[in-house]
Amino acid sequence: MKNKFIIGRYLPLDSIVHRMDPRAKLAFVFFYIVLVFFCHSFPMYGWMLLVLLIFMY
């Protein structure tokens, strides 16, 4: 059971975010955090989650 946990384990994936330059990743995360603070409704949070999932896969 110990081997089934993936938290903190390196997973070699090939998404848009994984191929980005590290500086661009930092800029993207900062921009995304600012956008999340401007969300005021649950549908907006849903859209933000959708955008994040699209970039991750």
C-alpha positions in Angstrom: 0.0 0.0 0.0 2.9 2.3 0.6 3.9 2.2 -3.1 0.5 3.4 -4.3 0.7 6.9 -2.9 1.8 9.5 -5.5 1.9 12.6 -3.4 5.4 14.0 -3.6 6.5 11.4 -6.1 8.0 12.5 -9.4 5.7 11.7 -12.4 7.3 12.3 -15.8 4.4 13.9 -17.7 4.4 15.8 -21.0 1.9 18.6 -20.7 2.1 22.3 -21.7 3.1 23.3 -18.2 5.8 20.6 -17.9 7.4 21.9 -21.1 7.3 25.6 -20.2 10.4 27.6 -19.2 10.6 27.8 -15.3 10.4 31.6 -15.5 7.2 31.3 -17.5 5.8 28.9 -15.0 6.4 31.4 -12.2 4.7 34.1 -14.2 1.8 31.8 -15.0 1.3 30.9 -11.3 1.4 34.5 -10.2 -1.1 35.5 -12.9 -3.3 32.6 -12.0 -3.3 33.5 -8.3 -4.2 37.1 -9.1 -7.1 35.8 -11.3 -8.4 33.6 -8.5 -8.5 36.5 -6.1 -10.8 38.4 -8.5 -13.3 35.5 -8.8 -16.5 36.2 -6.9 -18.8 33.3 -7.8 -18.7 29.5 -7.9 -19.2 29.4 -11.7 -16.0 31.5 -12.1 -14.2 29.1 -9.8 -15.4 26.3 -12.1 -14.0 28.1 -15.2 -10.7 28.7 -13.4 -10.5 25.0 -12.5 -11.3 24.1 -16.1 -8.5 26.4 -17.4 -6.0 24.8 -14.9 -7.0 21.3 -15.9 -6.6 22.1 -19.6 -3.1 23.4 -19.0 -2.1 20.4 -16.9 -3.1 17.8 -19.4 
